[in-house]
Amino acid sequence: MQIASHLAQEIRRLSRASLPTDTAELARYLIGKTIVREIGRGRLIGRIVETEAYPPGDSSGHAYRGRTARNQSLFLGRGFAYVYFIYGTSYMLNVTSEKKGTGAGVLLRAIEPIGGIESMERFRGTDKLTDLARGPGRLAEALAIDRRLDGVDLCADGPLWLGAAVRETGQIRRTVRIGIKREVDRPLRFIEESNPFLSGPRFEARGRHG
């Protein structure tokens, strides 16, 4: 449900000090929080309902082989945007984690649109609400995210930032990650259970509480 415009203006920006340093803890912490995209015509706002953690040393993570020109934002410390292009079609938005100099991050896999929905619909070319930002590629497209936002400080005033929750968060469930080929059994995906905006087939939302 879209939030009232006055509430959209009152969302509190998260401080870096409030963000857990540990990657898995950060992935869980972000469930229920908001991601805010400032555009010329207003704000696009989504509740984060699905994340995946890619901690240090994870062979599925982009930092596994060390720092490169492409992944250097992953080493900035917690609370920055790491944006990359994949499959020749989609951008992906990650929140960096751990201490400065350690490469790790949290992939935002799905949001529940709650503000600026009409603009999201234009960016996505669809008015099907549950499909606007269900999956990381759709999420980035709905929020008009591309490589120009790579490295943006998500805890500072700017075009993209993390905000506090706007309502109570539901039960959080921890499961294995989706669509990877290495370290597939690690339970590093976090979801708000039963939220209709989750990505992937329904059976992939099953897992253990944590």
Secondary structure, 3 states (H helix, E strand, C coil): CCCCHHHHCCCCECCHHHCCCCHHHHHHHCCCCEEEEEECCEEEEEEEEEEEEECCCCCCCCCCCCCCCCCHHHHCCCCEEEEEEECCCEEEEEEECCCCCCCCEEEEEEEEEEECHHHHHHHHCCCCHHHCCECHHHHHHHCCCCHHHCCCECCCCCCEEEECCCCCCCCEEEECCCCCCCCCCCCCEEEECCCCCCCCCHHHHCCEEC
